[in-house]
Each structure stands twice: as structure tokens, then as C-alpha cells.
């Protein structure tokens, strides 16, 4: 009987290791409508803080403002980056 239990425990450990490895290797899931500040905008667009402020001033980036804080939606920033992608040129 103890051999059966030992085998079950070992199989459980193997499955647990596989699941933990899969979880650790999976990219973190962040909601598309996550809201963040200037740091989020800098991370997604890879632009400097001063460039972000310049785009906000020219209304080039969708943003919200509460008091003196700027807020950005992750989905809006990703859409802005996607719109700036250029098409591949066909080489003859």
C-alpha cells in the first residue's frame, strides 16, 4: 500500500513542477484597459518623458487628466503605436 502512495505523491510532484514551470514561463497578463501614468506611456511607446508631455500638449496622445496627473489607457497607447507602423515596401 505504501508503494502506491509513494508513486501517487511522485506523480503529483511531477505534475506540480510542470504546472509551475508553465506559469513562470507564461507572459504576465495585463488587462488591455489598464490605466497608468506617465511611466506606462514611456514603457509602451519607448519615448522620453518630455516627448510624451509634448505629444499630450499637442493632443497627439489620448489621455485623461485629474488635477495635475496624467493618465493613459494601455489600449489607447498600443493603438497609437500600431497606427505609426509603416507598411513593408515591395521590392522588385
Buried (B, 14 or more C-beta within 10 A) or exposed (E): EEEEEEEEEEEEEEEEEEEEEEEEEEEEEEEEEEEBEBEBBBEBBEBEEEBBBEBBEEEEBEBEEEEEEBBBBBBBBEEBEEEEEEEEEEEE
